[in-house]
């Protein structure tokens, strides 16, 4: 179902914690992911979380809401500490995270078990691709890891999202919020 040697983007939700975060998994021999030291998930995984739920969302805006930690408040939670699996949100998977590498900057985890649970993954859209790229740029800005031309790239991504969504106000409004934040990381005159 997954192409080997490719990154897939999910929203990670650790069971037992009302927390969510966009997370890219690289599918090689088994799915692996990096968690950077400044991320909330880094601290949570250090508590020996035994299960991560991974959502491949239908709506790309879910990634933004997850990045800003408002997504988890929109979920219904079970008594087991995991969110209820709403297949209308997208496809759900379960990952058993196992630490396989550590450095000062990040930890590397492998999904020692990776299982499809329910829902249908959304088809790829240009809006999704460009929006994910813009969020990756925002994440890098917040971490202080930017290239000089990041604002020009962000403007191009805005164009891509606006064009691919035919100017859908839901996307345009959020993209403007992201660009406003990114401009704060730009060169000071």
C-alpha positions in Angstrom: 0.0 0.0 0.0 2.9 2.4 0.7 5.7 3.0 -1.8 9.1 2.1 -0.4 11.7 4.9 -0.2 9.1 7.7 0.1 8.0 10.0 2.9 4.3 10.1 3.9 2.8 12.8 6.0 0.5 12.1 9.0 -0.8 13.7 12.1 0.6 11.8 15.1 -1.5 11.4 18.2 0.2 9.6 21.1 -2.3 7.6 23.1 -2.6 8.8 26.7 -1.8 12.4 25.8 -4.1 15.0 24.3 -1.5 16.2 21.8 -1.1 16.1 18.1 1.7 17.0 15.7 2.3 16.6 11.9 4.8 13.8 11.4 6.6 12.5 8.3 7.3 8.8 8.1 9.9 7.4 5.7 8.9 4.0 4.4 12.0 1.8 4.0 12.3 -1.7 5.5 9.9 -0.4 8.2 8.4 3.1 8.8 10.8 5.4 10.6 10.5 9.0 11.7 12.6 11.7 13.4 11.4 13.8 16.3 13.4 17.0 17.0 14.4 17.8 20.6 12.2 21.0 20.7 9.0 19.2 19.7 6.4 18.3 22.3 6.3 14.7 20.9 10.0 14.3 21.7 9.2 14.7 25.4 6.1 12.6 25.2 7.9 9.7 23.5 10.6 9.8 26.2 7.7 8.7 28.6 7.7 5.3 26.7 4.4 5.8 24.8 3.4 2.4 23.5 1.0 3.5 20.8 0.9 6.4 18.3 -2.2 6.8 16.2 -1.5 8.3 12.8 -4.1 10.1 10.7 -3.8 10.7 7.0 -6.3 13.5 6.9 -8.8 14.3 4.2 -8.5 18.1 4.8 -5.0 19.6 4.5 -6.0 22.3 7.0 -5.9 19.6 9.7 -2.1 19.7 9.5 -2.1 23.4 10.3 -4.5 22.9 13.2 -2.3 20.1 14.5 0.8 22.3 14.2 -0.9 24.9 16.3 -2.3 22.3 18.7 -6.0 23.0 18.2 -6.7 19.8 16.3 -6.7 17.5 19.4 -9.5 19.5 21.0 -11.7 18.7 18.0 -11.4 15.0 18.6 -13.5 12.7 20.8 -11.4 10.8 23.2 -12.0 7.3 24.5 -11.4 6.0 28.1 -8.2 4.3 26.8 -6.7 7.8 26.3 -6.8 7.4 22.5 -9.0 9.5 20.2 -12.0 7.8 18.7 -11.4 6.8 15.2 -13.6 8.9 13.0 -13.2 7.6 9.4 -14.7 10.8 8.0 -11.4 12.5 9.0 -9.3 10.2 6.8 -7.3 7.0 7.2 -6.1 5.9 10.6 -3.0 3.8 11.3 -1.4 2.5 14.5 2.3 2.6 15.2 4.3 1.1 18.0 7.2 3.4 18.3 10.6 2.0 19.2 13.7 4.2 19.7 16.5 3.2 17.2 18.8 6.2 17.3 19.6 9.3 19.4 21.5 12.5 18.8 21.6 15.9 20.4 19.2 17.3 17.8 16.7 14.5 17.3 15.7 10.9 18.1 14.9 8.3 15.4 12.0 5.9 15.9 10.9 2.9 14.0 7.3 1.7 13.9 8.0 -1.9 15.1 4.3 -2.5 14.3 2.4 -0.5 11.7 -1.2 -1.4 11.1 -4.1 0.1 9.1 -7.1 0.7 11.3 -10.0 2.4 9.4 -10.9 5.1 6.9 -9.8 5.9 3.4 -6.7 7.8 2.6 -7.4 10.9 0.6 -6.2 11.1 -3.0 -3.2 13.4 -3.5 -4.1 17.0 -4.3 -1.9 19.9 -5.3 -3.3 21.9 -2.4 -2.2 19.1 0.0 1.3 19.0 -1.5 1.9 22.8 -1.6 0.3 23.2 1.8 2.5 20.6 3.4 5.6 22.2 1.9 4.5 25.6 3.4 4.0 24.0 6.8 7.4 22.4 6.6 8.9 25.8 5.9 7.0 27.2 8.9 8.3 24.4 11.1 11.9 25.1 9.9 11.4 28.9 10.6 10.3 28.2 14.1 13.3 25.9 14.6 15.7 28.6 13.2 16.8 26.5 10.2 16.0 28.6 7.1 17.6 29.3 3.7 18.0 32.9 2.5 15.2 32.6 -0.2 12.6 31.1 2.1 10.1 34.1 1.7 10.2 33.8 -2.1 9.5 30.1 -1.9 6.7 30.8 0.6 5.1 33.3 -1.8 5.3 30.7 -4.6 3.7 28.1 -2.4 0.9 30.6 -1.7 0.3 31.0 -5.4 0.3 27.2 -5.8 -2.3 26.8 -3.0 -4.5 29.6 -4.3 -4.4 28.4 -7.8 -5.0 24.7 -6.9 -7.9 25.5 -4.6 -9.4 28.1 -7.0 -9.1 30.7 -4.3 -11.0 28.8 -1.6 -11.2 31.2 1.3 -10.5 28.6 3.9 -7.1 28.0 2.5 -6.3 31.6 1.5 -7.0 32.8 5.1 -4.8 30.2 6.7 -2.0 30.7 4.1 -2.0 34.4 4.9 -1.6 33.7 8.6 1.3 31.4 7.8 2.9 34.0 5.6 2.5 36.7 8.2 4.3 34.5 10.7 7.0 33.7 8.2 7.6 37.4 7.4 8.5 37.8 11.1 11.5 35.4 10.5 12.7 37.4 7.5 15.6 39.8 7.2 15.4 42.8 9.5 15.9 46.2 7.8 
